[in-house]
Amino acid sequence: MTVTNPASPAKRLEWQIAHVRDVVVETRRVKSLMLQPASWPGHLPGQHVDIRLTAEDGYQAQRSYSIASPPEDELLALTVERVKDGEVSPYLLDELRVGDQLELRGPIGGYFVWTGAAKEPVYLLAGGTGITPLMSMLRHRDRRASPPPALLIYSARSWEDILYRDELEAMMLRDSGFRLVYALTRQQPQDWTGHRGRIDKGLLSANWFPPAHNPTIYVCGPTTFVETASSLLVELGFDPLSIKTERFGPSGG
């Protein structure tokens, strides 16, 4: 996903070279780039990096992408969605090959992060590729010995557009403390019994940690998704200050 509201880095971060070790096809419009930075200080789930491309004539384009991998992994995973008429995403998806190099800097961001230290339930709401930073949190949680309960409500256009679907399903099967709920907004399989359409108050009130449980809440996705989800959570009694949000939108891709 492309982040449009990156927090200012606490200190100046230097650009560095990262090698492309693998390219994973996630869906027809999304791939994950597996990168090996030259020097990586480690990151927290929820942080992002900047990617910079430089053309032969010196023209540069820069975008921010959330990190999908957990801190425990050797390689850095960035999940990139194709943006129509974009400058950066078509190159990353169509031209970049294993062995190529990229310029990046990071990690960036200190607000939309989950360290895993808290014992409170983790309540995650994702819209589209907004799942990316939340996947880093879930992968980090999955590696902990005694993780807190977690719930992911994931809104996607169709069954085919769900990112990390096999990994999420496997995570749910082996972990009774993790609940997974899909909302399919445009197309559903013929035998679909889950939620149809956009998230609503009924869906959230049927799948939640009550405010009394003091869950840690993260919402990430397109602006309209984040605003709707946040408003519904407040209507259900959650303190607005307890809801951490990250949104993305058209940025030139």
C-alpha positions in Angstrom: 0.0 0.0 0.0 1.1 3.6 -0.4 1.1 5.7 2.7 0.2 9.4 2.3 0.5 10.6 5.9 4.0 9.5 7.0 5.1 10.7 10.3 8.2 12.8 10.3 11.3 10.8 11.1 12.8 11.5 14.5 16.2 11.9 12.8 17.4 12.2 9.3 17.4 8.9 7.6 19.9 8.1 4.9 19.0 6.5 1.6 20.5 3.1 1.1 20.5 0.3 -1.5 18.3 -2.7 -1.1 18.5 -5.8 -3.3 15.4 -7.6 -4.6 15.6 -11.2 -3.4 12.1 -12.3 -4.6 8.9 -11.0 -6.1 5.7 -12.8 -4.9 2.4 -12.5 -6.9 -0.3 -11.9 -4.3 -3.3 -11.1 -6.6 -3.8 -9.9 -10.2 -3.0 -6.3 -9.1 -0.7 -6.8 -6.2 2.8 -8.2 -5.6 5.1 -8.4 -2.6 8.8 -7.3 -3.0 11.2 -9.2 -0.8 14.1 -6.9 -0.2 17.5 -7.2 1.5 18.6 -3.7 2.6 22.4 -3.0 2.9 22.0 -2.1 6.5 18.7 -2.5 8.4 18.3 -1.3 12.1 15.1 -3.3 12.6 11.5 -2.0 12.5 8.2 -2.1 14.5 5.1 -3.6 13.0 3.1 -0.8 11.4 6.1 1.3 10.2 6.8 2.1 6.5 9.7 3.0 4.2 10.3 5.4 1.4 11.2 4.1 -2.1 13.0 6.4 -4.6 13.3 5.8 -8.3 15.7 7.8 -10.4 15.4 8.0 -14.2 18.4 8.3 -16.5 17.7 12.0 -17.0 17.8 12.6 -13.2 14.1 12.8 -12.6 13.1 11.2 -9.3 9.9 9.8 -8.0 9.4 8.8 -4.4 6.6 6.9 -2.6 6.0 5.4 0.9 5.1 1.7 1.4 4.1 -0.1 4.5 6.2 -3.0 5.7 4.3 -6.3 5.7 7.0 -8.5 7.2 7.5 -8.9 11.0 10.7 -7.7 12.7 11.8 -11.3 13.0 12.2 -11.9 9.3 15.5 -11.4 7.5 14.0 -9.9 4.4 11.8 -6.8 4.2 8.4 -7.4 2.5 6.7 -4.5 0.8 3.3 -5.1 -0.8 2.6 -3.0 -3.8 -0.7 -2.4 -5.6 -0.9 -1.2 -9.1 -2.1 2.4 -9.3 -3.7 3.4 -12.6 -1.5 5.9 -14.5 1.0 5.7 -11.5 4.7 6.6 -11.8 6.2 4.1 -9.4 3.9 1.1 -9.0 4.0 0.1 -12.7 7.8 -0.1 -12.6 7.8 -2.0 -9.3 5.2 -4.5 -10.6 6.2 -4.9 -14.2 9.9 -4.1 -14.6 11.6 -4.9 -11.3 13.4 -8.3 -11.3 15.1 -10.5 -8.7 18.7 -9.2 -8.4 17.8 -5.6 -9.1 18.4 -2.8 -6.7 16.2 -0.1 -5.2 16.8 3.0 -3.1 15.0 3.1 0.2 15.1 4.7 3.6 13.5 3.8 6.9 11.9 2.6 9.0 9.6 5.6 9.4 6.7 6.2 11.8 6.1 5.9 15.5 2.4 6.3 16.0 0.7 3.5 14.0 2.8 0.7 15.5 2.2 -2.4 17.7 5.1 -3.7 19.7 3.4 -6.8 21.1 4.2 -5.7 24.6 0.6 -4.9 25.6 -1.7 -7.7 26.9 -5.0 -6.1 25.7 -6.8 -7.6 22.7 -5.8 -6.4 19.3 -8.7 -5.2 17.1 -7.7 -4.7 13.4 -9.8 -3.3 10.6 -8.4 -3.3 7.1 -9.7 -2.0 3.8 -8.0 -3.4 0.6 -4.2 -3.1 0.8 -4.6 -1.4 4.2 -4.1 -5.0 5.4 -0.3 -4.5 4.8 0.9 -2.9 8.1 -1.7 -5.0 10.0 -0.2 -8.1 8.5 3.2 -7.2 9.9 1.4 -6.9 13.3 -0.3 -10.3 12.9 2.9 -12.0 11.8 4.7 -10.5 14.8 1.9 -11.7 17.1 2.0 -15.1 15.5 5.6 -15.5 16.6 5.0 -14.7 20.2 4.7 -17.4 22.9 1.6 -16.0 24.6 -0.1 -13.5 22.2 -3.1 -11.5 23.2 -6.4 -12.2 21.5 -6.8 -10.7 18.0 -9.6 -10.0 15.6 -9.2 -8.9 12.0 -12.1 -7.5 10.0 -10.9 -7.4 6.4 -12.9 -5.6 3.6 -12.0 -6.6 0.0 -13.6 -6.2 -3.3 -13.8 -9.9 -4.0 -12.5 -13.3 -2.7 -9.8 -13.1 -5.3 -8.7 -9.7 -4.0 -8.0 -10.9 -0.5 -4.2 -10.5 0.2 -2.4 -13.2 2.2 -5.5 -15.3 2.2 -3.9 -18.7 2.6 -1.6 -17.4 5.4 -4.5 -15.8 7.2 -6.6 -18.9 7.0 -3.7 -21.1 8.3 -3.1 -18.6 11.1 -6.7 -18.8 12.2 -6.8 -22.6 12.1 -3.8 -23.0 14.4 -4.6 -20.1 16.8 -7.9 -20.2 18.7 -7.1 -16.6 19.9 -7.3 -15.2 16.4 -10.6 -14.4 14.7 -10.9 -13.5 11.0 -13.9 -11.9 9.4 -14.2 -11.0 5.7 -16.5 -8.4 4.1 -16.7 -8.7 0.3 -17.9 -5.5 -1.2 -18.4 -6.1 -4.9 -18.4 -9.8 -5.8 -19.0 -12.9 -3.6 -18.6 -16.6 -4.4 -21.9 -18.4 -5.0 -21.7 -20.2 -1.7 -20.6 -17.2 0.3 -22.3 -16.9 3.7 -20.2 -14.1 5.0 -20.8 -10.3 5.0 -21.8 -8.8 1.7 -21.1 -5.1 1.0 -19.2 -2.5 3.0 -18.6 -2.8 6.7 -21.5 -1.6 8.8 -22.6 -1.2 12.4 -24.2 -4.7 12.5 -21.0 -6.4 11.3 -18.8 -4.6 13.8 -21.2 -5.1 16.8 -21.3 -8.8 15.9 -17.5 -9.1 15.7 -15.7 -7.1 18.3 -14.0 -6.8 21.6 -16.3 -4.6 23.8 -14.9 -1.3 24.9 -14.8 -2.6 28.4 -12.0 -5.0 27.3 -9.9 -2.0 26.3 -8.7 -3.4 23.0 -5.9 -1.8 21.0 -7.5 -0.7 17.7 -5.9 -0.1 14.4 -7.8 0.9 11.2 -6.0 1.2 7.8 -7.3 1.6 4.3 -8.7 4.2 1.9 -9.9 7.4 3.4 -13.6 6.6 3.1 -13.1 3.2 4.7 -11.1 4.7 7.7 -13.6 7.5 8.3 -16.5 5.1 8.2 -14.9 2.5 10.4 -13.8 5.0 12.9 -17.2 6.7 13.1 -18.9 3.3 13.6 -16.5 2.4 16.4 -17.2 5.7 18.2 -20.9 5.0 17.8 -20.3 1.6 19.5 -18.8 3.3 22.5 -15.1 3.3 21.8 -13.0 6.3 22.9 -11.9 8.2 19.7 -8.4 8.5 21.2 -8.1 4.8 21.4 -8.5 4.3 17.6 -5.3 4.6 15.7 -5.8 5.2 12.0 -3.7 5.2 8.8 -5.2 6.1 5.5 -4.1 6.2 1.9 -5.4 7.5 -1.4 -4.4 8.7 -4.8 -0.8 9.9 -4.7 0.5 9.3 -8.2 1.3 5.7 -7.3 
